[in-house]
């Protein structure tokens, strides 16, 4: 498990997007919406930006709002 600092913008969350048809083929060029649960609370929209890296891999650049609660993300 990665340890993150509270209320920092240096935390990146990797995401892997695949086809809903075969659940294997990497998907590129998608618009990704992320919801987070901070320390097992209710889900809410992430404030950080999602960018495509390559071959179905995306990353959420979590900002200080996304990481302002102690506990698991």
Backbone atoms as SQL, in Angstrom:
CREATE TABLE atoms (id INTEGER PRIMARY KEY, chain TEXT, resi INTEGER, resn TEXT, atom TEXT, x REAL, y REAL, z REAL);
INSERT INTO atoms VALUES
  (1, 'A', 1, 'UNK', 'N', 0.844, -1.163, 0.000),
  (2, 'A', 1, 'UNK', 'CA', 0.000, 0.000, 0.000),
  (3, 'A', 1, 'UNK', 'C', 0.898, 1.238, 0.000),
  (4, 'A', 2, 'UNK', 'N', 0.549, 2.203, -0.817),
  (5, 'A', 2, 'UNK', 'CA', 1.286, 3.466, -0.846),
  (6, 'A', 2, 'UNK', 'C', 0.789, 4.377, 0.254),
  (7, 'A', 3, 'UNK', 'N', 1.721, 5.057, 0.876),
  (8, 'A', 3, 'UNK', 'CA', 1.366, 6.046, 1.888),
  (9, 'A', 3, 'UNK', 'C', 1.295, 7.393, 1.196),
  (10, 'A', 4, 'UNK', 'N', 0.256, 8.146, 1.478),
  (11, 'A', 4, 'UNK', 'CA', 0.110, 9.470, 0.869),
  (12, 'A', 4, 'UNK', 'C', 0.096, 10.522, 1.960),
  (13, 'A', 5, 'UNK', 'N', 0.523, 11.712, 1.593),
  (14, 'A', 5, 'UNK', 'CA', 0.475, 12.824, 2.534),
  (15, 'A', 5, 'UNK', 'C', -0.887, 13.491, 2.437),
  (16, 'A', 6, 'UNK', 'N', -1.378, 13.925, 3.587),
  (17, 'A', 6, 'UNK', 'CA', -2.681, 14.580, 3.621),
  (18, 'A', 6, 'UNK', 'C', -2.597, 15.959, 2.982),
  (19, 'A', 7, 'UNK', 'N', -3.627, 16.315, 2.222),
  (20, 'A', 7, 'UNK', 'CA', -3.786, 17.635, 1.592),
  (21, 'A', 7, 'UNK', 'C', -2.625, 18.033, 0.691),
  (22, 'A', 8, 'UNK', 'N', -2.140, 17.094, -0.108),
  (23, 'A', 8, 'UNK', 'CA', -1.087, 17.403, -1.073),
  (24, 'A', 8, 'UNK', 'C', -1.576, 17.099, -2.477),
  (25, 'A', 9, 'UNK', 'N', -0.920, 17.688, -3.442),
  (26, 'A', 9, 'UNK', 'CA', -1.286, 17.473, -4.844),
  (27, 'A', 9, 'UNK', 'C', -0.259, 16.598, -5.547),
  (28, 'A', 10, 'UNK', 'N', 0.482, 15.797, -4.815),
  (29, 'A', 10, 'UNK', 'CA', 1.543, 14.987, -5.411),
  (30, 'A', 10, 'UNK', 'C', 1.171, 13.512, -5.510),
  (31, 'A', 11, 'UNK', 'N', -0.089, 13.186, -5.391),
  (32, 'A', 11, 'UNK', 'CA', -0.543, 11.803, -5.383),
  (33, 'A', 11, 'UNK', 'C', -1.211, 11.473, -6.712),
  (34, 'A', 12, 'UNK', 'N', -0.710, 10.443, -7.386),
  (35, 'A', 12, 'UNK', 'CA', -1.289, 10.023, -8.662),
  (36, 'A', 12, 'UNK', 'C', -1.900, 8.638, -8.510),
  (37, 'A', 13, 'UNK', 'N', -3.100, 8.466, -9.031),
  (38, 'A', 13, 'UNK', 'CA', -3.805, 7.198, -8.956),
  (39, 'A', 13, 'UNK', 'C', -3.858, 6.607, -10.362),
  (40, 'A', 14, 'UNK', 'N', -3.212, 5.453, -10.600),
  (41, 'A', 14, 'UNK', 'CA', -3.257, 4.847, -11.935),
  (42, 'A', 14, 'UNK', 'C', -4.595, 4.180, -12.198),
  (43, 'A', 15, 'UNK', 'N', -5.049, 4.250, -13.439),
  (44, 'A', 15, 'UNK', 'CA', -6.308, 3.638, -13.866),
  (45, 'A', 15, 'UNK', 'C', -6.054, 2.881, -15.157),
  (46, 'A', 16, 'UNK', 'N', -6.695, 1.746, -15.332),
  (47, 'A', 16, 'UNK', 'CA', -6.556, 0.986, -16.572),
  (48, 'A', 16, 'UNK', 'C', -7.952, 0.792, -17.149),
  (49, 'A', 17, 'UNK', 'N', -8.176, 1.306, -18.345),
  (50, 'A', 17, 'UNK', 'CA', -9.481, 1.255, -18.981),
  (51, 'A', 17, 'UNK', 'C', -9.474, 0.192, -20.082),
  (52, 'A', 18, 'UNK', 'N', -10.452, -0.728, -20.017),
  (53, 'A', 18, 'UNK', 'CA', -10.568, -1.790, -21.019),
  (54, 'A', 18, 'UNK', 'C', -11.955, -1.754, -21.648),
  (55, 'A', 19, 'UNK', 'N', -12.089, -2.455, -22.749),
  (56, 'A', 19, 'UNK', 'CA', -13.345, -2.533, -23.484),
  (57, 'A', 19, 'UNK', 'C', -14.427, -3.207, -22.652),
  (58, 'A', 20, 'UNK', 'N', -15.642, -2.664, -22.695),
  (59, 'A', 20, 'UNK', 'CA', -16.759, -3.293, -21.988),
  (60, 'A', 20, 'UNK', 'C', -17.277, -4.510, -22.755),
  (61, 'A', 21, 'UNK', 'N', -16.820, -4.692, -23.976),
  (62, 'A', 21, 'UNK', 'CA', -17.254, -5.836, -24.784),
  (63, 'A', 21, 'UNK', 'C', -16.496, -7.107, -24.415),
  (64, 'A', 22, 'UNK', 'N', -15.150, -7.032, -24.418),
  (65, 'A', 22, 'UNK', 'CA', -14.368, -8.240, -24.128),
  (66, 'A', 22, 'UNK', 'C', -13.598, -8.159, -22.806),
  (67, 'A', 23, 'UNK', 'N', -13.608, -7.004, -22.171),
  (68, 'A', 23, 'UNK', 'CA', -12.942, -6.788, -20.873),
  (69, 'A', 23, 'UNK', 'C', -11.440, -7.029, -20.917),
  (70, 'A', 24, 'UNK', 'N', -10.845, -6.926, -22.107),
  (71, 'A', 24, 'UNK', 'CA', -9.409, -7.148, -22.278),
  (72, 'A', 24, 'UNK', 'C', -8.751, -6.021, -23.070),
  (73, 'A', 25, 'UNK', 'N', -9.372, -5.619, -24.173),
  (74, 'A', 25, 'UNK', 'CA', -8.786, -4.649, -25.088),
  (75, 'A', 25, 'UNK', 'C', -8.640, -3.284, -24.429),
  (76, 'A', 26, 'UNK', 'N', -7.395, -2.733, -24.387),
  (77, 'A', 26, 'UNK', 'CA', -7.183, -1.404, -23.801),
  (78, 'A', 26, 'UNK', 'C', -7.948, -0.334, -24.583),
  (79, 'A', 27, 'UNK', 'N', -8.493, 0.639, -23.872),
  (80, 'A', 27, 'UNK', 'CA', -9.256, 1.716, -24.492),
  (81, 'A', 27, 'UNK', 'C', -8.494, 3.030, -24.400),
  (82, 'A', 28, 'UNK', 'N', -8.385, 3.706, -25.524),
  (83, 'A', 28, 'UNK', 'CA', -7.695, 4.994, -25.573),
  (84, 'A', 28, 'UNK', 'C', -8.681, 6.074, -26.001),
  (85, 'A', 29, 'UNK', 'N', -8.326, 7.323, -25.715),
  (86, 'A', 29, 'UNK', 'CA', -9.143, 8.451, -26.135),
  (87, 'A', 29, 'UNK', 'C', -10.463, 8.570, -25.406),
  (88, 'A', 30, 'UNK', 'N', -10.555, 8.058, -24.201),
  (89, 'A', 30, 'UNK', 'CA', -11.800, 8.084, -23.437),
  (90, 'A', 30, 'UNK', 'C', -11.853, 9.284, -22.496),
  (91, 'A', 31, 'UNK', 'N', -13.056, 9.714, -22.181),
  (92, 'A', 31, 'UNK', 'CA', -13.273, 10.707, -21.141),
  (93, 'A', 31, 'UNK', 'C', -13.598, 9.930, -19.877),
  (94, 'A', 32, 'UNK', 'N', -12.751, 10.075, -18.863),
  (95, 'A', 32, 'UNK', 'CA', -12.882, 9.272, -17.647),
  (96, 'A', 32, 'UNK', 'C', -13.391, 10.141, -16.501),
  (97, 'A', 33, 'UNK', 'N', -14.437, 9.678, -15.842),
  (98, 'A', 33, 'UNK', 'CA', -14.952, 10.335, -14.641),
  (99, 'A', 33, 'UNK', 'C', -14.587, 9.465, -13.444),
  (100, 'A', 34, 'UNK', 'N', -14.085, 10.089, -12.390),
  (101, 'A', 34, 'UNK', 'CA', -13.631, 9.349, -11.218),
  (102, 'A', 34, 'UNK', 'C', -14.429, 9.782, -9.996),
  (103, 'A', 35, 'UNK', 'N', -14.867, 8.798, -9.210),
  (104, 'A', 35, 'UNK', 'CA', -15.473, 9.071, -7.910),
  (105, 'A', 35, 'UNK', 'C', -14.585, 8.444, -6.843),
  (106, 'A', 36, 'UNK', 'N', -14.463, 9.121, -5.719),
  (107, 'A', 36, 'UNK', 'CA', -13.605, 8.677, -4.631),
  (108, 'A', 36, 'UNK', 'C', -14.410, 8.497, -3.358),
  (109, 'A', 37, 'UNK', 'N', -13.945, 7.581, -2.535),
  (110, 'A', 37, 'UNK', 'CA', -14.457, 7.444, -1.182),
  (111, 'A', 37, 'UNK', 'C', -13.272, 7.678, -0.260),
  (112, 'A', 38, 'UNK', 'N', -13.348, 8.717, 0.554),
  (113, 'A', 38, 'UNK', 'CA', -12.257, 9.046, 1.459),
  (114, 'A', 38, 'UNK', 'C', -12.529, 8.439, 2.823),
  (115, 'A', 39, 'UNK', 'N', -11.668, 7.497, 3.225),
  (116, 'A', 39, 'UNK', 'CA', -11.770, 6.811, 4.508),
  (117, 'A', 39, 'UNK', 'C', -13.150, 6.185, 4.710),
  (118, 'A', 40, 'UNK', 'N', -13.631, 5.497, 3.682),
  (119, 'A', 40, 'UNK', 'CA', -14.907, 4.757, 3.689),
  (120, 'A', 40, 'UNK', 'C', -16.147, 5.640, 3.802),
  (121, 'A', 41, 'UNK', 'N', -16.036, 6.912, 3.481),
  (122, 'A', 41, 'UNK', 'CA', -17.201, 7.815, 3.478),
  (123, 'A', 41, 'UNK', 'C', -17.957, 7.654, 2.157),
  (124, 'A', 42, 'UNK', 'N', -18.984, 8.445, 1.968),
  (125, 'A', 42, 'UNK', 'CA', -19.773, 8.398, 0.740),
  (126, 'A', 42, 'UNK', 'C', -18.904, 8.782, -0.458),
  (127, 'A', 43, 'UNK', 'N', -19.272, 8.254, -1.619),
  (128, 'A', 43, 'UNK', 'CA', -18.533, 8.566, -2.834),
  (129, 'A', 43, 'UNK', 'C', -18.849, 9.984, -3.301),
  (130, 'A', 44, 'UNK', 'N', -17.838, 10.625, -3.896),
  (131, 'A', 44, 'UNK', 'CA', -17.991, 11.955, -4.465),
  (132, 'A', 44, 'UNK', 'C', -17.046, 12.122, -5.637),
  (133, 'A', 45, 'UNK', 'N', -17.311, 13.081, -6.477),
  (134, 'A', 45, 'UNK', 'CA', -16.481, 13.311, -7.657),
  (135, 'A', 45, 'UNK', 'C', -15.078, 13.750, -7.259),
  (136, 'A', 46, 'UNK', 'N', -14.087, 13.245, -7.967),
  (137, 'A', 46, 'UNK', 'CA', -12.701, 13.659, -7.744),
  (138, 'A', 46, 'UNK', 'C', -12.503, 15.049, -8.318),
  (139, 'A', 47, 'UNK', 'N', -11.715, 15.869, -7.632),
  (140, 'A', 47, 'UNK', 'CA', -11.452, 17.233, -8.095),
  (141, 'A', 47, 'UNK', 'C', -10.240, 17.291, -9.021),
  (142, 'A', 48, 'UNK', 'N', -9.365, 16.305, -8.951),
  (143, 'A', 48, 'UNK', 'CA', -8.162, 16.279, -9.779),
  (144, 'A', 48, 'UNK', 'C', -8.476, 15.920, -11.228),
  (145, 'A', 49, 'UNK', 'N', -7.488, 16.116, -12.085),
  (146, 'A', 49, 'UNK', 'CA', -7.655, 15.867, -13.514),
  (147, 'A', 49, 'UNK', 'C', -7.194, 14.466, -13.890),
  (148, 'A', 50, 'UNK', 'N', -7.906, 13.862, -14.846),
  (149, 'A', 50, 'UNK', 'CA', -7.521, 12.563, -15.380),
  (150, 'A', 50, 'UNK', 'C', -6.883, 12.786, -16.748),
  (151, 'A', 51, 'UNK', 'N', -5.711, 12.186, -16.948),
  (152, 'A', 51, 'UNK', 'CA', -5.027, 12.295, -18.240),
  (153, 'A', 51, 'UNK', 'C', -4.655, 10.901, -18.736),
  (154, 'A', 52, 'UNK', 'N', -4.617, 10.768, -20.052),
  (155, 'A', 52, 'UNK', 'CA', -4.242, 9.494, -20.663),
  (156, 'A', 52, 'UNK', 'C', -2.723, 9.398, -20.722),
  (157, 'A', 53, 'UNK', 'N', -2.198, 8.232, -20.338),
  (158, 'A', 53, 'UNK', 'CA', -0.759, 7.995, -20.409),
  (159, 'A', 53, 'UNK', 'C', -0.457, 7.270, -21.716),
  (160, 'A', 54, 'UNK', 'N', -1.003, 6.056, -21.892),
  (161, 'A', 54, 'UNK', 'CA', -0.788, 5.272, -23.101),
  (162, 'A', 54, 'UNK', 'C', -1.473, 3.923, -22.972),
  (163, 'A', 55, 'UNK', 'N', -1.920, 3.364, -24.084),
  (164, 'A', 55, 'UNK', 'CA', -2.424, 1.989, -24.165),
  (165, 'A', 55, 'UNK', 'C', -3.442, 1.631, -23.082),
  (166, 'A', 56, 'UNK', 'N', -4.411, 2.488, -22.854),
  (167, 'A', 56, 'UNK', 'CA', -5.451, 2.222, -21.880),
  (168, 'A', 56, 'UNK', 'C', -5.125, 2.638, -20.465),
  (169, 'A', 57, 'UNK', 'N', -3.913, 3.139, -20.251),
  (170, 'A', 57, 'UNK', 'CA', -3.510, 3.583, -18.917),
  (171, 'A', 57, 'UNK', 'C', -3.783, 5.077, -18.793),
  (172, 'A', 58, 'UNK', 'N', -4.464, 5.437, -17.719),
  (173, 'A', 58, 'UNK', 'CA', -4.775, 6.827, -17.398),
  (174, 'A', 58, 'UNK', 'C', -4.279, 7.084, -15.986),
  (175, 'A', 59, 'UNK', 'N', -4.203, 8.352, -15.603),
  (176, 'A', 59, 'UNK', 'CA', -3.848, 8.652, -14.211),
  (177, 'A', 59, 'UNK', 'C', -4.689, 9.816, -13.717),
  (178, 'A', 60, 'UNK', 'N', -5.083, 9.692, -12.472),
  (179, 'A', 60, 'UNK', 'CA', -5.765, 10.780, -11.780),
  (180, 'A', 60, 'UNK', 'C', -4.706, 11.524, -10.992),
  (181, 'A', 61, 'UNK', 'N', -4.525, 12.789, -11.296),
  (182, 'A', 61, 'UNK', 'CA', -3.624, 13.644, -10.527),
  (183, 'A', 61, 'UNK', 'C', -4.464, 14.241, -9.409),
  (184, 'A', 62, 'UNK', 'N', -4.536, 13.512, -8.305),
  (185, 'A', 62, 'UNK', 'CA', -5.358, 13.950, -7.183),
  (186, 'A', 62, 'UNK', 'C', -4.826, 15.268, -6.627),
  (187, 'A', 63, 'UNK', 'N', -5.728, 16.182, -6.345),
  (188, 'A', 63, 'UNK', 'CA', -5.284, 17.472, -5.781),
  (189, 'A', 63, 'UNK', 'C', -5.524, 17.481, -4.263),
  (190, 'A', 64, 'UNK', 'N', -5.256, 18.596, -3.633),
  (191, 'A', 64, 'UNK', 'CA', -5.362, 18.692, -2.181),
  (192, 'A', 64, 'UNK', 'C', -6.777, 18.422, -1.675),
  (193, 'A', 65, 'UNK', 'N', -7.782, 18.741, -2.450),
  (194, 'A', 65, 'UNK', 'CA', -9.172, 18.455, -2.063),
  (195, 'A', 65, 'UNK', 'C', -9.438, 16.953, -2.029),
  (196, 'A', 66, 'UNK', 'N', -8.842, 16.223, -2.953),
  (197, 'A', 66, 'UNK', 'CA', -9.023, 14.776, -2.981),
  (198, 'A', 66, 'UNK', 'C', -8.322, 14.070, -1.832),
  (199, 'A', 67, 'UNK', 'N', -7.300, 14.666, -1.291),
  (200, 'A', 67, 'UNK', 'CA', -6.490, 14.012, -0.261),
  (201, 'A', 67, 'UNK', 'C', -6.576, 14.692, 1.101),
  (202, 'A', 68, 'UNK', 'N', -7.650, 15.443, 1.357),
  (203, 'A', 68, 'UNK', 'CA', -7.733, 16.222, 2.593),
  (204, 'A', 68, 'UNK', 'C', -8.264, 15.453, 3.799),
  (205, 'A', 69, 'UNK', 'N', -8.486, 14.141, 3.654),
  (206, 'A', 69, 'UNK', 'CA', -9.001, 13.323, 4.754),
  (207, 'A', 69, 'UNK', 'C', -8.003, 12.222, 5.069),
  (208, 'A', 70, 'UNK', 'N', -7.721, 12.019, 6.344),
  (209, 'A', 70, 'UNK', 'CA', -6.852, 10.925, 6.735),
  (210, 'A', 70, 'UNK', 'C', -7.557, 9.593, 6.496),
  (211, 'A', 71, 'UNK', 'N', -6.794, 8.557, 6.181),
  (212, 'A', 71, 'UNK', 'CA', -7.347, 7.230, 5.954),
  (213, 'A', 71, 'UNK', 'C', -7.209, 6.825, 4.505),
  (214, 'A', 72, 'UNK', 'N', -7.795, 5.695, 4.168),
  (215, 'A', 72, 'UNK', 'CA', -7.657, 5.161, 2.833),
  (216, 'A', 72, 'UNK', 'C', -8.424, 5.990, 1.805),
  (217, 'A', 73, 'UNK', 'N', -7.926, 5.953, 0.584),
  (218, 'A', 73, 'UNK', 'CA', -8.528, 6.707, -0.519),
  (219, 'A', 73, 'UNK', 'C', -9.100, 5.701, -1.491);
